[in-house]
Amino acid sequence: MVKFALTVSALLLFLVSCSVSSERQDDVVLSWSEIREQSAALDGQYVSLCGWFVADRDVCTVYDSEEDYTLEIWVRPKSEICLPVEVFRSPTRSWAKVTGLFHHGGSYGLFGLYESAITDADVKLSDCKK
């Protein structure tokens, strides 16, 4: 009986550790459709995505498109790219790979206008557009 209980406990611990991953996976870049369809399941997970990144007055956001801002995610980067002094000097509008901790279902960013956010983010400006 004790052996059975230990086996069940070990199995449960294994399942919990497999289903909750808080490790960064920079090499796996999610598509915007994956983000849109799985946003609730991705909450609390590290994600990477390619998008149109804008750091300007009152905005630090990544979008699904350069032309049509239909899907937007607030970004709180580790770097100083979105600090007011930086955006006043040199606003940024560029394709970028954004990697960080994904949050969904809250109120993020300026006035809580964003439903999703990526925090503790690495923002790498690049031509990652597909």
C-alpha positions, 0 to 999 in steps of 0.5 A: 500500500505504501509503495502504491501511494509513493508511486501515485505521488511520484506520478502526480509530481511528474505530471504537474512538473510537465504541465507547468513550464516556466522555462524560457524557450526562445527558439520556439516562436509562436504564431499570432493565431496560436497566441489568439487561440490559446491565450488562456492556456498560455497565461503564465508561460514564457512565449516568443513571437514576431511582431510589429513593435512600437515604443512611442509616447504612452505605447510599448506594444507588439502588434500582429501587423505593421498595417492593421493593429487588430491584435495587440499585446502590451510589452514590459521589457527588461531593457530601457527601450520603452522609458519615456526619456528613450521614446522621446529621443528615439521612438521605435517602430520595427519588426521584433522578436519579443520573448517573455512571460505571457499574461492574459485576461487582465488589464495591462498597459496604459489605462488597462486597455490591453487584455494581454501582456508580455513582461520581463521581455527581451525585445530583439529588433529584427526582420523576423516578419514571415 
